[in-house]
Amino acid sequence: MLLFNIKVNKQFIIIRIVQYPMENKKQIAMFNAVVEKIEQSTTSITELRVPIFSPVQKLSGNSITAREFKKNGGIRTINTSWGKVEIRGRKLLTQVHRDLLDCIYTNSTQIIPCNNGQVRILFSQTKILREYSGDKKNSSWENQTKWLKDKIKEIRDVTVNYVNTKGDSFDFNLISHLDYMEEYNSYSITLDDRYLKFYERELSINYKKELPKILKVDSALIKAIIRWFFTHKNESKYKLLTVLQALGYPVDSPKSLQVAKRELRNRIEELQTFGIDYDSKEEIFSYRGNDNVGFIPSLLNAGSKPKKSKTVENKKTITSLISKTIYLENKELRVEIKNIIYEKEGQLIDAAFIETIEGIDFRIKNNTEATESTFEEEVIEYLLNMDLK
């Protein structure tokens, strides 16, 4: 600490100048960057890629998801190709909760950093409700504001434990408090400091320009699919089952799966307005990208260089493997390859989807984020090791 004596009107006043250690300066700079990142974002990509928010409008007590949630004591655990997520709370979060958070982030009146490492987002209840429902203030306004506060409290009461594909674990609440701040004549949500630590290292997304269109979509499943595809920067292709599994949709239920397929057949044109094409016969999504969606990078430069795969001596190609046979389950099951589809995001391949004549399909994940040519070598090598003939 530096002390200076300054004479003002024959009196001395002492000015204390505190010099923060370099480490604290870096922390302050990082915290300010997180606040700026929140101002520019709608949410983090991970929150849309793993099923923190279920692809439903509300959970029926008789639904498969609700029954399993209750059976497991208010815990839901889902494994996806993008990581594992465990959700604990008195209620599961739905697309309604995601809609409301999107409205708050998009229409916030002020974002205030707190001394304890948390961040407050101020908002007007009137503006959020009008954005969400399009209704003007009416006689049921008191009921509407109570409903909004109840939904925010449900978000506050949920704890998320997310484990990414590298094994890094993050445990947080999205919101720690809901308050009315007399000083600002405004309501506010306070973001949990553990959530901010998670947020600073995540790629985040801004689809505020598309939010009015999303809010008009009256299918929660379609909303979830739209948001999921928004997390992909460039053109990409994915199988229907891959997307539904990533969203935590109950694909093991034939009835639920048929409902989803029917819903998609009836919404093809609506999906196209968001840059998403769906082939109902092949059951494949093709995303064309969306100029109204922006991406804000991670504030950390962590990450390793992709590993190089071993050179494949046998110069086979992916197409040459079609109609070949491989052995599964300790060589006890023989299947024939029907098709190999790359699930891509721009130039980056997420996985190779292997379809078989017998209907026993599986995926080979591109965990190292290898280039297409390198990953193709890895896929060929992987299949050759399954005694491909």
C-alpha positions in Angstrom: 0.0 0.0 0.0 1.3 3.5 -0.9 0.4 6.6 1.3 0.4 10.1 0.0 -0.1 13.3 2.1 -1.9 16.0 0.1 -2.5 19.5 1.4 -6.0 20.9 0.8 -7.2 24.2 2.3 -4.4 24.0 4.9 -5.4 20.5 6.0 -3.7 17.3 5.1 -5.7 14.3 3.8 -4.3 10.9 3.4 -4.9 9.0 0.1 -4.3 5.3 0.2 -3.5 3.6 -3.1 -3.7 -0.1 -2.9 -1.5 -2.0 -5.2 -3.0 -5.4 -5.9 -0.7 -8.4 -6.5 -0.4 -9.4 -10.1 -2.5 -12.6 -9.4 -5.4 -10.4 -8.1 -5.2 -8.2 -11.2 -5.5 -11.2 -13.4 -8.5 -12.4 -11.4 -10.2 -9.0 -11.7 -9.5 -8.9 -15.5 -10.9 -12.4 -15.9 -14.0 -11.5 -13.9 -14.6 -8.4 -16.0 -14.2 -10.5 -19.1 -16.8 -13.0 -17.8 -19.3 -10.1 -17.2 -18.7 -8.8 -20.7 -19.1 -12.4 -22.1 -22.5 -12.7 -20.3 -23.6 -9.4 -21.8 -22.9 -10.7 -25.3 -24.3 -14.2 -24.9 -27.6 -16.1 -24.6 -26.1 -19.2 -22.9 -23.2 -21.5 -23.0 -23.1 -24.2 -25.7 -22.8 -27.0 -23.2 -26.1 -26.1 -21.6 -27.8 -26.8 -25.0 -25.7 -29.8 -26.0 -26.4 -31.9 -22.9 -29.9 -32.2 -21.6 -29.9 -29.8 -18.7 -33.2 -28.6 -20.1 -35.6 -31.5 -21.1 -37.1 -31.3 -24.6 -40.6 -31.0 -23.2 -43.0 -28.1 -22.3 -43.9 -29.7 -18.9 -43.3 -33.0 -17.3 -46.3 -35.2 -17.1 -46.4 -37.4 -13.9 -46.9 -40.4 -16.1 -44.1 -39.8 -18.5 -41.0 -42.1 -18.6 -38.7 -39.2 -17.6 -40.8 -38.1 -14.7 -41.2 -41.6 -13.3 -37.5 -42.3 -13.5 -36.7 -38.9 -11.9 -39.1 -39.7 -9.0 -37.8 -43.3 -8.6 -34.2 -42.0 -8.3 -35.0 -39.6 -5.6 -35.1 -36.4 -7.7 -31.9 -37.2 -9.6 -31.6 -37.7 -13.4 -28.3 -38.9 -15.0 -27.8 -38.9 -18.7 -24.7 -39.9 -20.7 -24.2 -38.4 -24.1 -21.3 -38.1 -26.6 -20.8 -34.6 -25.3 -20.5 -35.5 -21.7 -22.4 -36.8 -18.7 -24.8 -34.7 -16.8 -26.5 -35.3 -13.4 -29.5 -33.1 -12.5 -30.8 -32.8 -8.9 -33.8 -30.8 -7.8 -37.4 -30.8 -6.8 -38.4 -30.4 -10.5 -36.6 -31.0 -13.8 -36.0 -28.1 -16.1 -37.9 -27.9 -19.3 -37.8 -25.7 -22.5 -40.1 -23.2 -20.6 -37.3 -22.6 -18.1 -34.8 -22.2 -21.0 -37.2 -19.8 -22.8 -37.4 -17.6 -19.7 -33.6 -17.6 -19.1 -33.2 -16.6 -22.8 -35.7 -13.8 -22.3 -33.9 -12.5 -19.2 -30.4 -12.6 -20.9 -31.8 -10.9 -24.0 -33.9 -8.2 -22.2 -31.8 -7.5 -19.1 -31.7 -3.9 -18.0 -28.3 -4.1 -16.3 -25.6 -6.7 -15.4 -23.8 -5.9 -12.2 -20.6 -7.6 -10.9 -20.7 -8.3 -7.2 -17.7 -8.2 -4.7 -18.2 -11.8 -3.8 -17.5 -13.1 -7.3 -21.1 -13.4 -8.4 -23.0 -11.5 -11.1 -26.5 -10.0 -10.9 -28.8 -9.7 -14.0 -31.5 -7.1 -13.5 -34.7 -7.4 -15.5 -38.3 -6.1 -15.7 -41.0 -8.7 -15.1 -43.3 -6.8 -17.4 -40.8 -7.0 -20.3 -40.0 -10.6 -19.7 -43.6 -11.7 -19.6 -44.5 -9.7 -22.7 -41.5 -11.1 -24.6 -42.4 -14.7 -23.6 -46.1 -14.6 -24.2 -46.8 -11.5 -26.2 -49.7 -10.7 -23.9 -50.2 -7.2 -22.5 -50.7 -6.5 -18.8 -54.2 -7.7 -17.8 -56.3 -8.7 -14.8 -54.4 -11.9 -14.3 -51.1 -10.0 -14.1 -50.6 -10.9 -10.5 -50.9 -14.6 -11.3 -48.5 -14.2 -14.3 -45.8 -12.6 -12.1 -46.2 -15.2 -9.5 -45.8 -17.9 -12.2 -42.6 -16.2 -13.5 -41.1 -16.1 -10.0 -42.0 -19.7 -9.3 -40.3 -20.8 -12.6 -37.1 -18.9 -11.7 -37.1 -20.4 -8.2 -37.4 -23.9 -9.8 -34.2 -23.0 -11.8 -32.5 -21.8 -8.6 -33.3 -25.1 -6.8 -31.6 -27.3 -9.5 -28.0 -28.5 -9.1 -26.1 -29.6 -12.1 -23.1 -31.8 -12.2 -21.5 -31.9 -15.6 -18.5 -34.1 -16.6 -17.1 -33.4 -20.0 -15.4 -35.9 -22.4 -12.0 -35.1 -20.9 -13.1 -36.0 -17.4 -13.3 -32.4 -16.1 -16.2 -32.1 -13.6 -18.3 -29.0 -12.8 -20.9 -28.8 -10.0 -23.0 -25.7 -9.9 -26.4 -24.0 -9.6 -27.4 -21.8 -12.5 -28.9 -19.3 -10.2 -28.2 -18.7 -6.5 -30.8 -16.0 -5.7 -33.9 -14.2 -7.0 -34.3 -10.8 -5.4 -36.1 -7.5 -5.7 -33.7 -4.7 -5.5 -35.3 -1.5 -4.2 -32.2 0.5 -5.2 -32.8 -0.3 -8.9 -36.6 -0.7 -8.7 -36.0 -4.0 -10.4 -35.9 -7.8 -9.9 -32.6 -9.6 -10.4 -31.2 -13.1 -10.6 -27.8 -13.8 -9.2 -25.6 -16.2 -11.1 -23.8 -18.8 -8.9 -20.0 -18.2 -8.7 -19.4 -21.8 -9.5 -21.5 -21.5 -12.6 -19.3 -18.5 -13.6 -16.2 -20.6 -13.3 -17.8 -23.1 -15.6 -19.0 -20.3 -18.0 -15.6 -18.6 -18.4 -14.1 -21.7 -19.9 -17.0 -22.6 -22.2 -17.8 -21.5 -25.7 -21.0 -19.4 -25.5 -23.6 -18.6 -28.0 -25.7 -15.6 -29.0 -29.0 -16.3 -30.7 -30.9 -13.3 -29.4 -31.9 -12.2 -32.9 -33.6 -15.6 -33.4 -35.3 -15.7 -30.0 -38.7 -14.1 -31.1 -39.0 -16.8 -33.7 -38.1 -19.6 -31.3 -40.7 -18.4 -28.7 -43.4 -18.7 -31.4 -42.6 -22.4 -31.9 -45.2 -24.3 -30.0 -43.4 -27.6 -29.8 -40.8 -28.1 -27.0 -39.1 -30.9 -28.9 -38.6 -28.7 -32.0 -37.3 -25.8 -29.8 -34.7 -28.2 -28.2 -33.6 -29.4 -31.7 -33.3 -25.8 -33.0 -31.2 -24.8 -30.0 -29.0 -27.9 -30.3 -28.2 -27.2 -33.9 -27.5 -23.6 -33.2 -24.5 -24.8 -31.2 -22.8 -25.9 -34.4 -20.9 -23.1 -36.2 -21.0 -24.5 -39.7 -22.8 -27.0 -41.8 -23.3 -30.3 -40.1 -25.2 -33.7 -40.5 -26.5 -35.9 -37.8 -28.7 -38.9 -37.5 -32.1 -38.5 -35.8 -31.3 -40.9 -33.0 -28.0 -39.1 -32.3 -29.8 -35.8 -31.8 -32.6 -37.3 -29.7 -30.2 -39.1 -27.4 -28.2 -35.9 -27.0 -31.4 -34.1 -25.9 -32.2 -36.8 -23.4 -35.3 -37.9 -25.3 -36.6 -41.4 -24.3 -35.6 -43.2 -27.6 -35.9 -46.6 -25.9 -39.7 -46.1 -25.9 -41.1 -47.1 -29.3 -44.2 -45.0 -28.6 -42.2 -41.9 -27.7 -40.0 -42.4 -30.7 -42.9 -42.6 -33.1 -44.3 -39.4 -31.6 -41.0 -37.6 -32.2 -40.9 -38.9 -35.8 -44.4 -37.7 -36.5 -43.7 -34.4 -34.9 -40.7 -33.9 -37.2 -42.5 -34.9 -40.4 -45.1 -32.2 -39.6 -42.5 -29.5 -38.9 -40.0 -29.8 -41.8 -40.9 -26.4 -43.2 -40.7 -24.7 -39.8 -37.2 -26.2 -39.2 -36.0 -25.0 -42.5 -36.7 -21.4 -41.4 -33.9 -21.9 -38.9 -31.5 -23.4 -41.4 -32.3 -27.1 -40.5 -33.3 -29.6 -43.2 -34.7 -33.0 -42.2 -35.0 -36.0 -44.4 -37.8 -38.1 -42.8 -37.0 -41.2 -45.0 -33.3 -41.3 -44.2 -33.9 -39.8 -40.7 -31.0 -37.4 -41.1 -30.7 -33.7 -40.2 -28.6 -31.3 -42.3 -27.8 -27.9 -40.8 -26.9 -25.1 -43.1 -25.7 -22.7 -40.4 -27.4 -19.5 -39.4 -26.0 -15.9 -39.8 -28.0 -14.7 -36.9 -26.2 -16.9 -34.4 -22.9 -15.7 -33.0 -20.2 -17.4 -30.9 -18.1 -16.1 -28.1 -14.9 -18.0 -27.3 -13.7 -19.5 -24.1 -11.7 -17.1 -21.9 -9.2 -19.8 -21.3 -6.7 -21.0 -23.9 -6.7 -24.6 -22.5 -6.7 -27.4 -24.9 -4.3 -29.9 -26.4 -3.3 -30.5 -29.9 -5.0 -33.3 -31.7 -3.1 -36.6 -31.4 -1.9 -38.1 -34.7 -3.2 -41.6 -35.4 -1.1 -44.5 -36.4 -0.4 -44.8 -40.1 -2.7 -47.4 -41.7 -0.7 -49.7 -43.8 -3.7 -51.0 -45.6 -4.8 -48.1 -47.9 -8.5 -48.9 -47.8 -11.1 -46.1 -48.0 -14.3 -45.6 -46.1 -16.5 -46.5 -49.1 -14.5 -49.7 -49.7 -15.7 -50.9 -46.3 -19.4 -51.0 -47.3 -20.8 -54.5 -47.5 -17.8 -55.9 -45.5 -18.5 -57.9 -42.3 -17.2 -57.3 -38.8 -17.5 -59.2 -35.6 -19.0 -57.7 -32.4 -19.4 -58.8 -28.8 -16.2 -60.8 -28.5 -16.4 -62.1 -32.0 -19.7 -63.9 -31.3 -21.9 -61.6 -33.5 -21.2 -61.2 -37.2 -22.7 -58.1 -39.0 -22.5 -56.5 -42.4 -21.7 -52.8 -42.8 -24.6 -51.0 -44.6 -23.4 -47.5 -44.5 -20.8 -45.2 -42.8 -21.9 -41.6 -42.2 -19.8 -38.8 -40.9 -21.4 -36.5 -38.3 -19.8 -33.2 -39.1 -19.6 -29.7 -37.9 -18.0 -27.7 -40.8 -14.6 -29.3 -41.4 -14.6 -31.0 -38.0 -16.0 -34.5 -37.8 -17.7 -35.4 -34.4 -18.1 -39.1 -35.1 -18.5 -41.8 -37.7 -21.9 -43.5 -37.5 -21.8 -47.2 -38.6 -25.0 -48.7 -39.8 -25.3 -52.4 -40.3 -27.7 -54.6 -42.2 -28.7 -56.3 -39.0 -29.7 -52.9 -37.4 -27.0 -53.0 -34.8 -25.6 -49.6 -35.2 -22.8 -47.8 -33.3 -20.6 -44.7 -33.4 -16.9 -44.1 -33.4 -16.2 -40.8 -31.6 -13.6 -38.4 -32.9 -12.3 -37.7 -29.3 -9.1 -36.2 -30.5 -10.7 -33.7 -32.9 -8.6 -35.1 -35.7 -8.9 -33.8 -39.2 -11.1 -35.7 -41.7 -8.2 -37.5 -43.4 -6.6 -38.5 -40.0 -9.9 -39.5 -38.6 -10.7 -41.6 -41.6 -7.5 -43.5 -41.0 -8.5 -44.0 -37.3 -12.0 -45.3 -38.4 -10.5 -47.8 -40.9 -7.9 -49.0 -38.3 -10.7 -49.4 -35.8 -12.8 -51.5 -38.1 -9.9 -53.5 -39.3 -9.3 -54.4 -35.7 -12.8 -55.9 -35.5 -11.7 -58.6 -38.0 -13.2 -56.9 -40.9 -13.5 -59.3 -43.9 
